[in-house]
Amino acid sequence: MDEKKMALIFKAFCDENRIRILKMLRSGEKCACKMIDELNVTQPTLSHHMKILCDSGIVLGRKEGKWMYYSISAEGAKVAADCIKELTSAPKG
């Protein structure tokens, strides 16, 4: 995995609000409207955090009507776990 992708993954985890969002999404897909209320943030602030989480691949977003719905990507979570393993394991060979 290249360093740029690794940096995007770690950026997703380096903010309290993004950690709170990930904890919320563990129970399943959530509408942005519910997350705004629960996090007590503005829509632009939530959008900023969700862009970072989606760019990392850890979160998926889908539009339904005027609202966005977000969920944790199983594949993205696996890539993030693999990233940590790669950085903390001794090289093979």
C-alpha positions, 0 to 999 in steps of 0.5 A, a space after each residue: 500500500 502506498 504512503 498516500 493511501 495510508 495517510 488517508 486512512 490514518 487521517 480518518 481516525 485522527 479526529 474525535 468527531 470522526 471517531 464518534 461517527 464511526 462508533 455510531 455507524 457500527 450499529 448500521 447505516 445512518 442518515 446524515 440528518 440523524 448524525 447531525 442531531 446526535 453529534 450536535 454539528 452543522 451540516 457543513 461540518 458533518 459533510 467535511 468529516 464524511 468526505 474524509 471518512 469516505 475518501 479513506 474508503 472506511 465509510 460508504 455513502 449513498 444518496 436517497 432523495 435529499 439525504 445521504 446515508 452512511 455505513 462502514 465499508 467492510 472492505 475499507 475496514 479490512 484495508 485499514 486493518 491491513 495497513 496497521 499490520 503492514 506498518 507494525 510488522 517486521 518485513 517478511 523475508 
